């Protein structure tokens, strides 16, 4: 594929994805960032969110749990604590995690426990993005 990017998503456990793609959109810590072939070399920190990539007119979504992105020589390397393809996400488990996080937030506000509230908010955010990825949010049908 001419003018393509190699996209590699790497976690401590595995290489989640290693494909040729047309473009990539990553959840950088300061907002969404688009990457096309011939992009300048760079390193960026990632937030919890959805990584989107296009290949052959089809758009796909992948959940990432923070980390960093490196772009160099038409290769985008994503290193993240977690990276999950939509079909790998256990929807029931994600919904249970979302509910637990909401409950902890409510209890934390009542008790005034700031640290637990922050941890619960991060857990809630991860669960919600997993559910978005699982539901096909951001994908186009071709």
N, CA, C and O atoms as a GROMACS GRO file, in nm:
protein
  568
    1UNK      N    1   0.085  -0.118   0.000
    1UNK     CA    2   0.000   0.000   0.000
    1UNK      C    3   0.090   0.124   0.000
    1UNK      O    4   0.161   0.148   0.098
    2UNK      N    5   0.088   0.201  -0.107
    2UNK     CA    6   0.175   0.319  -0.113
    2UNK      C    7   0.116   0.431  -0.029
    2UNK      O    8  -0.006   0.446  -0.020
    3UNK      N    9   0.203   0.510   0.032
    3UNK     CA   10   0.158   0.619   0.116
    3UNK      C   11   0.088   0.574   0.241
    3UNK      O   12   0.004   0.646   0.295
    4UNK      N   13   0.120   0.455   0.289
    4UNK     CA   14   0.054   0.401   0.407
    4UNK      C   15   0.140   0.419   0.531
    4UNK      O   16   0.260   0.445   0.524
    5UNK      N   17   0.074   0.406   0.643
    5UNK     CA   18   0.140   0.407   0.773
    5UNK      C   19   0.137   0.266   0.830
    5UNK      O   20   0.044   0.190   0.805
    6UNK      N   21   0.239   0.231   0.906
    6UNK     CA   22   0.235   0.109   0.984
    6UNK      C   23   0.188   0.150   1.124
    6UNK      O   24   0.247   0.238   1.186
    7UNK      N   25   0.082   0.087   1.172
    7UNK     CA   26   0.030   0.114   1.305
    7UNK      C   27   0.057  -0.006   1.393
    7UNK      O   28   0.013  -0.117   1.363
    8UNK      N   29   0.131   0.016   1.502
    8UNK     CA   30   0.157  -0.090   1.600
    8UNK      C   31   0.108  -0.043   1.736
    8UNK      O   32   0.146   0.064   1.785
    9UNK      N   33   0.023  -0.123   1.797
    9UNK     CA   34  -0.026  -0.096   1.932
    9UNK      C   35   0.032  -0.204   2.021
    9UNK      O   36   0.006  -0.323   2.003
   10UNK      N   37   0.112  -0.160   2.119
   10UNK     CA   38   0.188  -0.252   2.203
   10UNK      C   39   0.146  -0.232   2.349
   10UNK      O   40   0.141  -0.119   2.398
   11UNK      N   41   0.118  -0.342   2.418
   11UNK     CA   42   0.090  -0.340   2.561
   11UNK      C   43   0.194  -0.428   2.629
   11UNK      O   44   0.270  -0.497   2.561
   12UNK      N   45   0.200  -0.427   2.762
   12UNK     CA   46   0.296  -0.515   2.830
   12UNK      C   47   0.276  -0.663   2.798
   12UNK      O   48   0.371  -0.741   2.806
   13UNK      N   49   0.155  -0.703   2.761
   13UNK     CA   50   0.123  -0.843   2.738
   13UNK      C   51   0.136  -0.889   2.594
   13UNK      O   52   0.163  -1.006   2.567
   14UNK      N   53   0.116  -0.796   2.500
   14UNK     CA   54   0.109  -0.839   2.360
   14UNK      C   55   0.118  -0.723   2.262
   14UNK      O   56   0.110  -0.606   2.300
   15UNK      N   57   0.135  -0.758   2.136
   15UNK     CA   58   0.119  -0.662   2.028
   15UNK      C   59  -0.027  -0.675   1.985
   15UNK      O   60  -0.067  -0.776   1.926
   16UNK      N   61  -0.105  -0.573   2.015
   16UNK     CA   62  -0.249  -0.578   1.991
   16UNK      C   63  -0.280  -0.563   1.843
   16UNK      O   64  -0.372  -0.626   1.790
   17UNK      N   65  -0.203  -0.478   1.776
   17UNK     CA   66  -0.231  -0.448   1.636
   17UNK      C   67  -0.100  -0.418   1.565
   17UNK      O   68  -0.013  -0.351   1.620
   18UNK      N   69  -0.086  -0.467   1.444
   18UNK     CA   70   0.030  -0.438   1.359
   18UNK      C   71  -0.020  -0.443   1.215
   18UNK      O   72  -0.020  -0.548   1.152
   19UNK      N   73  -0.064  -0.326   1.165
   19UNK     CA   74  -0.130  -0.321   1.034
   19UNK      C   75  -0.084  -0.200   0.954
   19UNK      O   76  -0.031  -0.103   1.009
   20UNK      N   77  -0.106  -0.208   0.823
   20UNK     CA   78  -0.087  -0.094   0.734
   20UNK      C   79  -0.219  -0.019   0.730
   20UNK      O   80  -0.324  -0.078   0.705
   21UNK      N   81  -0.215   0.112   0.755
   21UNK     CA   82  -0.336   0.194   0.759
   21UNK      C   83  -0.314   0.322   0.678
   21UNK      O   84  -0.201   0.357   0.644
   22UNK      N   85  -0.425   0.390   0.649
   22UNK     CA   86  -0.418   0.516   0.574
   22UNK      C   87  -0.401   0.636   0.665
   22UNK      O   88  -0.333   0.733   0.630
   23UNK      N   89  -0.463   0.631   0.784
   23UNK     CA   90  -0.454   0.742   0.879
   23UNK      C   91  -0.484   0.690   1.019
   23UNK      O   92  -0.544   0.584   1.036
   24UNK      N   93  -0.442   0.769   1.119
   24UNK     CA   94  -0.462   0.733   1.259
   24UNK      C   95  -0.505   0.858   1.334
   24UNK      O   96  -0.455   0.967   1.307
   25UNK      N   97  -0.597   0.844   1.428
   25UNK     CA   98  -0.635   0.952   1.518
   25UNK      C   99  -0.617   0.900   1.660
   25UNK      O  100  -0.678   0.801   1.699
   26UNK      N  101  -0.531   0.968   1.738
   26UNK     CA  102  -0.501   0.923   1.873
   26UNK      C  103  -0.556   1.020   1.977
   26UNK      O  104  -0.564   1.140   1.950
   27UNK      N  105  -0.593   0.969   2.096
   27UNK     CA  106  -0.640   1.057   2.203
   27UNK      C  107  -0.520   1.114   2.281
   27UNK      O  108  -0.489   1.066   2.390
   28UNK      N  109  -0.455   1.215   2.225
   28UNK     CA  110  -0.340   1.276   2.292
   28UNK      C  111  -0.387   1.344   2.420
   28UNK      O  112  -0.505   1.378   2.434
   29UNK      N  113  -0.295   1.365   2.512
   29UNK     CA  114  -0.333   1.423   2.641
   29UNK      C  115  -0.389   1.564   2.628
   29UNK      O  116  -0.459   1.612   2.718
   30UNK      N  117  -0.360   1.633   2.516
   30UNK     CA  118  -0.412   1.768   2.498
   30UNK      C  119  -0.516   1.775   2.385
   30UNK      O  120  -0.542   1.883   2.332
   31UNK      N  121  -0.574   1.662   2.349
   31UNK     CA  122  -0.679   1.659   2.248
   31UNK      C  123  -0.651   1.555   2.141
   31UNK      O  124  -0.545   1.493   2.140
   32UNK      N  125  -0.746   1.537   2.052
   32UNK     CA  126  -0.730   1.439   1.944
   32UNK      C  127  -0.624   1.486   1.846
   32UNK      O  128  -0.615   1.605   1.814
   33UNK      N  129  -0.543   1.392   1.798
   33UNK     CA  130  -0.436   1.424   1.705
   33UNK      C  131  -0.444   1.330   1.586
   33UNK      O  132  -0.448   1.209   1.602
   34UNK      N  133  -0.446   1.388   1.466
   34UNK     CA  134  -0.450   1.309   1.344
   34UNK      C  135  -0.310   1.288   1.289
   34UNK      O  136  -0.225   1.376   1.296
   35UNK      N  137  -0.287   1.170   1.234
   35UNK     CA  138  -0.157   1.135   1.178
   35UNK      C  139  -0.179   1.076   1.039
   35UNK      O  140  -0.256   0.982   1.022
   36UNK      N  141  -0.111   1.134   0.941
   36UNK     CA  142  -0.118   1.089   0.803
   36UNK      C  143   0.021   1.045   0.759
   36UNK      O  144   0.119   1.074   0.827
   37UNK      N  145   0.032   0.975   0.645
   37UNK     CA  146   0.164   0.939   0.595
   37UNK      C  147   0.253   1.063   0.580
   37UNK      O  148   0.204   1.172   0.551
   38UNK      N  149   0.382   1.044   0.601
   38UNK     CA  150   0.483   1.150   0.593
   38UNK      C  151   0.474   1.250   0.708
   38UNK      O  152   0.526   1.361   0.698
   39UNK      N  153   0.408   1.212   0.817
   39UNK     CA  154   0.397   1.299   0.936
   39UNK      C  155   0.536   1.322   0.993
   39UNK      O  156   0.622   1.234   0.987
   40UNK      N  157   0.558   1.439   1.047
   40UNK     CA  158   0.686   1.470   1.112
   40UNK      C  159   0.708   1.377   1.230
   40UNK      O  160   0.613   1.330   1.293
   41UNK      N  161   0.834   1.351   1.261
   41UNK     CA  162   0.866   1.268   1.377
   41UNK      C  163   0.816   1.339   1.502
   41UNK      O  164   0.826   1.461   1.514
   42UNK      N  165   0.763   1.260   1.595
   42UNK     CA  166   0.712   1.319   1.720
   42UNK      C  167   0.686   1.211   1.822
   42UNK      O  168   0.676   1.092   1.790
   43UNK      N  169   0.674   1.255   1.947
   43UNK     CA  170   0.631   1.170   2.058
   43UNK      C  171   0.524   1.249   2.132
   43UNK      O  172   0.540   1.369   2.156
   44UNK      N  173   0.414   1.182   2.167
   44UNK     CA  174   0.305   1.248   2.239
   44UNK      C  175   0.252   1.156   2.347
   44UNK      O  176   0.249   1.034   2.331
   45UNK      N  177   0.211   1.215   2.459
   45UNK     CA  178   0.147   1.136   2.563
   45UNK      C  179   0.000   1.116   2.526
   45UNK      O  180  -0.062   1.202   2.462
   46UNK      N  181  -0.053   1.002   2.567
   46UNK     CA  182  -0.192   0.969   2.535
   46UNK      C  183  -0.278   0.970   2.660
   46UNK      O  184  -0.232   0.942   2.770
   47UNK      N  185  -0.403   1.004   2.640
   47UNK     CA  186  -0.504   0.996   2.745
   47UNK      C  187  -0.581   0.866   2.725
   47UNK      O  188  -0.567   0.799   2.623
   48UNK      N  189  -0.661   0.831   2.822
   48UNK     CA  190  -0.753   0.719   2.805
   48UNK      C  191  -0.853   0.759   2.697
   48UNK      O  192  -0.907   0.870   2.701
   49UNK      N  193  -0.877   0.672   2.602
   49UNK     CA  194  -0.973   0.706   2.498
   49UNK      C  195  -0.975   0.608   2.384
   49UNK      O  196  -0.930   0.494   2.397
   50UNK      N  197  -1.028   0.654   2.272
   50UNK     CA  198  -1.043   0.571   2.154
   50UNK      C  199  -0.944   0.613   2.047
   50UNK      O  200  -0.936   0.730   2.010
   51UNK      N  201  -0.870   0.517   1.999
   51UNK     CA  202  -0.780   0.536   1.886
   51UNK      C  203  -0.859   0.493   1.764
   51UNK      O  204  -0.920   0.386   1.762
   52UNK      N  205  -0.858   0.576   1.662
   52UNK     CA  206  -0.929   0.542   1.538
   52UNK      C  207  -0.828   0.532   1.425
   52UNK      O  208  -0.732   0.608   1.420
   53UNK      N  209  -0.852   0.438   1.336
   53UNK     CA  210  -0.766   0.428   1.220
   53UNK      C  211  -0.849   0.390   1.099
   53UNK      O  212  -0.948   0.318   1.109
   54UNK      N  213  -0.806   0.441   0.983
   54UNK     CA  214  -0.874   0.415   0.857
   54UNK      C  215  -0.784   0.331   0.770
   54UNK      O  216  -0.663   0.352   0.763
   55UNK      N  217  -0.846   0.234   0.702
   55UNK     CA  218  -0.772   0.148   0.612
   55UNK      C  219  -0.866   0.104   0.500
   55UNK      O  220  -0.968   0.040   0.526
   56UNK      N  221  -0.832   0.136   0.378
   56UNK     CA  222  -0.914   0.095   0.264
   56UNK      C  223  -1.056   0.145   0.269
   56UNK      O  224  -1.148   0.074   0.227
   57UNK      N  225  -1.078   0.267   0.320
   57UNK     CA  226  -1.212   0.323   0.327
   57UNK      C  227  -1.294   0.277   0.446
   57UNK      O  228  -1.409   0.316   0.460
   58UNK      N  229  -1.237   0.196   0.530
   58UNK     CA  230  -1.306   0.144   0.649
   58UNK      C  231  -1.243   0.204   0.774
   58UNK      O  232  -1.120   0.210   0.784
   59UNK      N  233  -1.325   0.248   0.867
   59UNK     CA  234  -1.277   0.308   0.991
   59UNK      C  235  -1.294   0.209   1.105
   59UNK      O  236  -1.400   0.148   1.120
   60UNK      N  237  -1.189   0.193   1.185
   60UNK     CA  238  -1.192   0.100   1.300
   60UNK      C  239  -1.157   0.177   1.427
   60UNK      O  240  -1.094   0.283   1.422
   61UNK      N  241  -1.199   0.122   1.539
   61UNK     CA  242  -1.177   0.184   1.670
   61UNK      C  243  -1.110   0.085   1.763
   61UNK      O  244  -1.133  -0.036   1.756
   62UNK      N  245  -1.026   0.138   1.851
   62UNK     CA  246  -0.952   0.057   1.946
   62UNK      C  247  -0.944   0.135   2.077
   62UNK      O  248  -0.915   0.254   2.076
   63UNK      N  249  -0.971   0.070   2.191
   63UNK     CA  250  -0.958   0.135   2.322
   63UNK      C  251  -0.812   0.135   2.365
   63UNK      O  252  -0.744   0.033   2.356
   64UNK      N  253  -0.763   0.251   2.413
   64UNK     CA  254  -0.630   0.259   2.473
   64UNK      C  255  -0.640   0.326   2.609
   64UNK      O  256  -0.722   0.415   2.630
   65UNK      N  257  -0.557   0.280   2.699
   65UNK     CA  258  -0.558   0.331   2.836
   65UNK      C  259  -0.434   0.415   2.862
   65UNK      O  260  -0.346   0.376   2.939
   66UNK      N  261  -0.428   0.530   2.795
   66UNK     CA  262  -0.313   0.619   2.814
   66UNK      C  263  -0.189   0.564   2.747
   66UNK      O  264  -0.196   0.475   2.663
   67UNK      N  265  -0.074   0.618   2.785
   67UNK     CA  266   0.053   0.574   2.729
   67UNK      C  267   0.117   0.683   2.646
   67UNK      O  268   0.108   0.801   2.678
   68UNK      N  269   0.184   0.641   2.537
   68UNK     CA  270   0.242   0.741   2.448
   68UNK      C  271   0.242   0.690   2.305
   68UNK      O  272   0.233   0.570   2.278
   69UNK      N  273   0.252   0.786   2.213
   69UNK     CA  274   0.259   0.755   2.070
   69UNK      C  275   0.390   0.810   2.017
   69UNK      O  276   0.431   0.921   2.051
   70UNK      N  277   0.455   0.731   1.932
   70UNK     CA  278   0.576   0.776   1.863
   70UNK      C  279   0.550   0.764   1.714
   70UNK      O  280   0.504   0.660   1.666
   71UNK      N  281   0.579   0.870   1.640
   71UNK     CA  282   0.567   0.869   1.495
   71UNK      C  283   0.706   0.887   1.439
   71UNK      O  284   0.777   0.982   1.472
   72UNK      N  285   0.745   0.793   1.352
   72UNK     CA  286   0.879   0.799   1.292
   72UNK      C  287   0.879   0.713   1.166
   72UNK      O  288   0.838   0.597   1.170
   73UNK      N  289   0.924   0.771   1.057
   73UNK     CA  290   0.939   0.697   0.930
   73UNK      C  291   0.812   0.621   0.890
   73UNK      O  292   0.817   0.501   0.861
   74UNK      N  293   0.699   0.690   0.889
   74UNK     CA  294   0.570   0.631   0.852
   74UNK      C  295   0.529   0.513   0.939
   74UNK      O  296   0.455   0.426   0.894
   75UNK      N  297   0.576   0.511   1.063
   75UNK     CA  298   0.534   0.410   1.160
   75UNK      C  299   0.481   0.482   1.284
   75UNK      O  300   0.547   0.570   1.338
   76UNK      N  301   0.364   0.443   1.326
   76UNK     CA  302   0.303   0.496   1.448
   76UNK      C  303   0.307   0.384   1.551
   76UNK      O  304   0.243   0.280   1.534
   77UNK      N  305   0.384   0.406   1.658
   77UNK     CA  306   0.391   0.308   1.767
   77UNK      C  307   0.314   0.362   1.886
   77UNK      O  308   0.341   0.472   1.934
   78UNK      N  309   0.219   0.284   1.932
   78UNK     CA  310   0.141   0.319   2.049
   78UNK      C  311   0.183   0.223   2.159
   78UNK      O  312   0.174   0.102   2.142
   79UNK      N  313   0.228   0.276   2.270
   79UNK     CA  314   0.262   0.194   2.386
   79UNK      C  315   0.165   0.233   2.497
   79UNK      O  316   0.161   0.349   2.539
   80UNK      N  317   0.087   0.136   2.543
   80UNK     CA  318  -0.019   0.164   2.638
   80UNK      C  319  -0.030   0.050   2.740
   80UNK      O  320   0.005  -0.064   2.710
   81UNK      N  321  -0.078   0.082   2.857
   81UNK     CA  322  -0.101  -0.020   2.959
   81UNK      C  323  -0.205  -0.120   2.912
   81UNK      O  324  -0.196  -0.240   2.940
   82UNK      N  325  -0.306  -0.070   2.839
   82UNK     CA  326  -0.410  -0.158   2.786
   82UNK      C  327  -0.449  -0.110   2.647
   82UNK      O  328  -0.457   0.010   2.622
   83UNK      N  329  -0.473  -0.203   2.559
   83UNK     CA  330  -0.522  -0.176   2.425
   83UNK      C  331  -0.615  -0.290   2.388
   83UNK      O  332  -0.575  -0.406   2.388
   84UNK      N  333  -0.740  -0.257   2.356
   84UNK     CA  334  -0.839  -0.363   2.334
   84UNK      C  335  -0.918  -0.337   2.207
   84UNK      O  336  -0.972  -0.228   2.187
   85UNK      N  337  -0.925  -0.438   2.122
   85UNK     CA  338  -1.010  -0.433   2.005
   85UNK      C  339  -1.155  -0.448   2.051
   85UNK      O  340  -1.180  -0.514   2.152
   86UNK      N  341  -1.251  -0.390   1.980
   86UNK     CA  342  -1.390  -0.396   2.025
   86UNK      C  343  -1.440  -0.537   2.053
   86UNK      O  344  -1.512  -0.559   2.150
   87UNK      N  345  -1.402  -0.633   1.969
   87UNK     CA  346  -1.452  -0.770   1.990
   87UNK      C  347  -1.391  -0.838   2.112
   87UNK      O  348  -1.442  -0.941   2.156
   88UNK      N  349  -1.284  -0.782   2.166
   88UNK     CA  350  -1.220  -0.839   2.285
   88UNK      C  351  -1.277  -0.785   2.416
   88UNK      O  352  -1.249  -0.838   2.523
   89UNK      N  353  -1.356  -0.679   2.406
   89UNK     CA  354  -1.409  -0.614   2.526
   89UNK      C  355  -1.530  -0.690   2.578
   89UNK      O  356  -1.625  -0.716   2.504
   90UNK      N  357  -1.526  -0.724   2.706
   90UNK     CA  358  -1.637  -0.791   2.773
   90UNK      C  359  -1.735  -0.683   2.818
   90UNK      O  360  -1.711  -0.613   2.916
   91UNK      N  361  -1.845  -0.670   2.744
   91UNK     CA  362  -1.941  -0.562   2.770
   91UNK      C  363  -2.001  -0.571   2.910
   91UNK      O  364  -2.017  -0.469   2.978
   92UNK      N  365  -2.033  -0.690   2.954
   92UNK     CA  366  -2.092  -0.708   3.087
   92UNK      C  367  -1.994  -0.663   3.196
   92UNK      O  368  -2.032  -0.596   3.292
   93UNK      N  369  -1.869  -0.700   3.179
   93UNK     CA  370  -1.766  -0.660   3.276
   93UNK      C  371  -1.746  -0.508   3.277
   93UNK      O  372  -1.729  -0.447   3.383
   94UNK      N  373  -1.748  -0.447   3.158
   94UNK     CA  374  -1.732  -0.301   3.148
   94UNK      C  375  -1.849  -0.229   3.213
   94UNK      O  376  -1.831  -0.128   3.280
   95UNK      N  377  -1.971  -0.282   3.192
   95UNK     CA  378  -2.089  -0.219   3.256
   95UNK      C  379  -2.083  -0.233   3.408
   95UNK      O  380  -2.120  -0.140   3.480
   96UNK      N  381  -2.036  -0.346   3.457
   96UNK     CA  382  -2.022  -0.364   3.602
   96UNK      C  383  -1.917  -0.268   3.658
   96UNK      O  384  -1.936  -0.211   3.765
   97UNK      N  385  -1.807  -0.249   3.585
   97UNK     CA  386  -1.703  -0.156   3.629
   97UNK      C  387  -1.756  -0.013   3.630
   97UNK      O  388  -1.724   0.065   3.720
   98UNK      N  389  -1.837   0.020   3.531
   98UNK     CA  390  -1.898   0.154   3.525
   98UNK      C  391  -1.988   0.176   3.647
   98UNK      O  392  -1.984   0.281   3.710
   99UNK      N  393  -2.069   0.078   3.677
   99UNK     CA  394  -2.161   0.089   3.791
   99UNK      C  395  -2.085   0.100   3.924
   99UNK      O  396  -2.120   0.182   4.009
  100UNK      N  397  -1.980   0.019   3.941
  100UNK     CA  398  -1.898   0.027   4.064
  100UNK      C  399  -1.835   0.165   4.078
  100UNK      O  400  -1.833   0.222   4.187
  101UNK      N  401  -1.785   0.219   3.968
  101UNK     CA  402  -1.721   0.351   3.972
  101UNK      C  403  -1.823   0.459   4.008
  101UNK      O  404  -1.794   0.547   4.089
  102UNK      N  405  -1.940   0.452   3.949
  102UNK     CA  406  -2.044   0.551   3.982
  102UNK      C  407  -2.080   0.545   4.130
  102UNK      O  408  -2.099   0.648   4.195
  103UNK      N  409  -2.090   0.424   4.183
  103UNK     CA  410  -2.125   0.407   4.324
  103UNK      C  411  -2.015   0.465   4.414
  103UNK      O  412  -2.044   0.532   4.514
  104UNK      N  413  -1.888   0.438   4.379
  104UNK     CA  414  -1.776   0.492   4.458
  104UNK      C  415  -1.773   0.644   4.454
  104UNK      O  416  -1.741   0.708   4.554
  105UNK      N  417  -1.807   0.701   4.340
  105UNK     CA  418  -1.809   0.847   4.328
  105UNK      C  419  -1.916   0.905   4.419
  105UNK      O  420  -1.891   1.002   4.491
  106UNK      N  421  -2.036   0.846   4.417
  106UNK     CA  422  -2.144   0.892   4.503
  106UNK      C  423  -2.105   0.881   4.651
  106UNK      O  424  -2.127   0.974   4.728
  107UNK      N  425  -2.049   0.767   4.690
  107UNK     CA  426  -2.009   0.746   4.829
  107UNK      C  427  -1.894   0.839   4.867
  107UNK      O  428  -1.892   0.891   4.978
  108UNK      N  429  -1.800   0.861   4.776
  108UNK     CA  430  -1.687   0.948   4.803
  108UNK      C  431  -1.728   1.092   4.824
  108UNK      O  432  -1.673   1.160   4.910
  109UNK      N  433  -1.826   1.140   4.746
  109UNK     CA  434  -1.875   1.277   4.764
  109UNK      C  435  -1.941   1.291   4.901
  109UNK      O  436  -1.928   1.395   4.966
  110UNK      N  437  -2.011   1.187   4.946
  110UNK     CA  438  -2.076   1.191   5.076
  110UNK      C  439  -1.973   1.191   5.190
  110UNK      O  440  -1.993   1.255   5.293
  111UNK      N  441  -1.863   1.117   5.170
  111UNK     CA  442  -1.760   1.106   5.274
  111UNK      C  443  -1.650   1.211   5.261
  111UNK      O  444  -1.573   1.229   5.354
  112UNK      N  445  -1.643   1.280   5.148
  112UNK     CA  446  -1.539   1.380   5.125
  112UNK      C  447  -1.402   1.321   5.097
  112UNK      O  448  -1.302   1.387   5.124
  113UNK      N  449  -1.394   1.199   5.045
  113UNK     CA  450  -1.266   1.133   5.016
  113UNK      C  451  -1.222   1.166   4.874
  113UNK      O  452  -1.265   1.101   4.778
  114UNK      N  453  -1.136   1.267   4.859
  114UNK     CA  454  -1.094   1.314   4.727
  114UNK      C  455  -1.014   1.211   4.648
  114UNK      O  456  -1.036   1.197   4.527
  115UNK      N  457  -0.923   1.140   4.711
  115UNK     CA  458  -0.839   1.044   4.639
  115UNK      C  459  -0.924   0.933   4.579
  115UNK      O  460  -0.904   0.896   4.463
  116UNK      N  461  -1.016   0.880   4.656
  116UNK     CA  462  -1.102   0.775   4.605
  116UNK      C  463  -1.191   0.825   4.492
  116UNK      O  464  -1.221   0.750   4.399
  117UNK      N  465  -1.234   0.949   4.499
  117UNK     CA  466  -1.317   1.007   4.394
  117UNK      C  467  -1.238   1.014   4.264
  117UNK      O  468  -1.291   0.979   4.158
  118UNK      N  469  -1.114   1.059   4.270
  118UNK     CA  470  -1.032   1.068   4.149
  118UNK      C  471  -1.009   0.931   4.086
  118UNK      O  472  -1.020   0.916   3.965
  119UNK      N  473  -0.977   0.833   4.168
  119UNK     CA  474  -0.958   0.697   4.117
  119UNK      C  475  -1.086   0.643   4.055
  119UNK      O  476  -1.082   0.578   3.951
  120UNK      N  477  -1.199   0.670   4.120
  120UNK     CA  478  -1.327   0.624   4.068
  120UNK      C  479  -1.362   0.694   3.936
  120UNK      O  480  -1.416   0.631   3.845
  121UNK      N  481  -1.331   0.823   3.927
  121UNK     CA  482  -1.358   0.895   3.802
  121UNK      C  483  -1.274   0.840   3.687
  121UNK      O  484  -1.322   0.829   3.574
  122UNK      N  485  -1.148   0.805   3.714
  122UNK     CA  486  -1.065   0.743   3.610
  122UNK      C  487  -1.118   0.606   3.570
  122UNK      O  488  -1.118   0.571   3.452
  123UNK      N  489  -1.163   0.528   3.668
  123UNK     CA  490  -1.222   0.396   3.638
  123UNK      C  491  -1.350   0.412   3.556
  123UNK      O  492  -1.375   0.334   3.464
  124UNK      N  493  -1.430   0.512   3.590
  124UNK     CA  494  -1.553   0.539   3.515
  124UNK      C  495  -1.520   0.576   3.370
  124UNK      O  496  -1.585   0.527   3.278
  125UNK      N  497  -1.421   0.660   3.352
  125UNK     CA  498  -1.380   0.703   3.217
  125UNK      C  499  -1.334   0.583   3.134
  125UNK      O  500  -1.371   0.569   3.018
  126UNK      N  501  -1.251   0.496   3.194
  126UNK     CA  502  -1.204   0.376   3.123
  126UNK      C  503  -1.322   0.288   3.082
  126UNK      O  504  -1.328   0.240   2.969
  127UNK      N  505  -1.414   0.265   3.175
  127UNK     CA  506  -1.530   0.180   3.147
  127UNK      C  507  -1.615   0.240   3.035
  127UNK      O  508  -1.660   0.168   2.946
  128UNK      N  509  -1.637   0.370   3.039
  128UNK     CA  510  -1.720   0.433   2.936
  128UNK      C  511  -1.655   0.425   2.798
  128UNK      O  512  -1.724   0.401   2.700
  129UNK      N  513  -1.524   0.445   2.790
  129UNK     CA  514  -1.457   0.434   2.661
  129UNK      C  515  -1.456   0.290   2.610
  129UNK      O  516  -1.467   0.266   2.490
  130UNK      N  517  -1.443   0.194   2.700
  130UNK     CA  518  -1.452   0.054   2.658
  130UNK      C  519  -1.589   0.024   2.598
  130UNK      O  520  -1.601  -0.043   2.496
  131UNK      N  521  -1.693   0.075   2.663
  131UNK     CA  522  -1.828   0.053   2.613
  131UNK      C  523  -1.849   0.123   2.479
  131UNK      O  524  -1.916   0.068   2.391
  132UNK      N  525  -1.793   0.240   2.462
  132UNK     CA  526  -1.803   0.310   2.333
  132UNK      C  527  -1.734   0.229   2.224
  132UNK      O  528  -1.787   0.214   2.114
  133UNK      N  529  -1.616   0.178   2.255
  133UNK     CA  530  -1.543   0.098   2.156
  133UNK      C  531  -1.624  -0.027   2.121
  133UNK      O  532  -1.634  -0.063   2.004
  134UNK      N  533  -1.679  -0.092   2.221
  134UNK     CA  534  -1.756  -0.215   2.201
  134UNK      C  535  -1.880  -0.190   2.116
  134UNK      O  536  -1.918  -0.275   2.036
  135UNK      N  537  -1.944  -0.075   2.134
  135UNK     CA  538  -2.068  -0.046   2.062
  135UNK      C  539  -2.043  -0.004   1.918
  135UNK      O  540  -2.138   0.014   1.842
  136UNK      N  541  -1.916   0.012   1.880
  136UNK     CA  542  -1.886   0.050   1.742
  136UNK      C  543  -1.882   0.199   1.721
  136UNK      O  544  -1.884   0.245   1.607
  137UNK      N  545  -1.877   0.276   1.829
  137UNK     CA  546  -1.870   0.421   1.821
  137UNK      C  547  -1.753   0.463   1.733
  137UNK      O  548  -1.639   0.422   1.757
  138UNK      N  549  -1.779   0.544   1.634
  138UNK     CA  550  -1.672   0.597   1.550
  138UNK      C  551  -1.642   0.515   1.427
  138UNK      O  552  -1.560   0.555   1.345
  139UNK      N  553  -1.708   0.400   1.411
  139UNK     CA  554  -1.681   0.316   1.293
  139UNK      C  555  -1.783   0.348   1.184
  139UNK      O  556  -1.898   0.382   1.212
  140UNK      N  557  -1.739   0.337   1.061
  140UNK     CA  558  -1.830   0.351   0.949
  140UNK      C  559  -1.849   0.215   0.885
  140UNK      O  560  -1.757   0.133   0.882
  141UNK      N  561  -1.966   0.193   0.834
  141UNK     CA  562  -1.994   0.066   0.766
  141UNK      C  563  -1.965   0.083   0.618
  141UNK      O  564  -2.012   0.178   0.555
  142UNK      N  565  -1.890  -0.010   0.563
  142UNK     CA  566  -1.856  -0.005   0.420
  142UNK      C  567  -1.899  -0.134   0.357
  142UNK      O  568  -1.881  -0.153   0.236
   0.00000   0.00000   0.00000
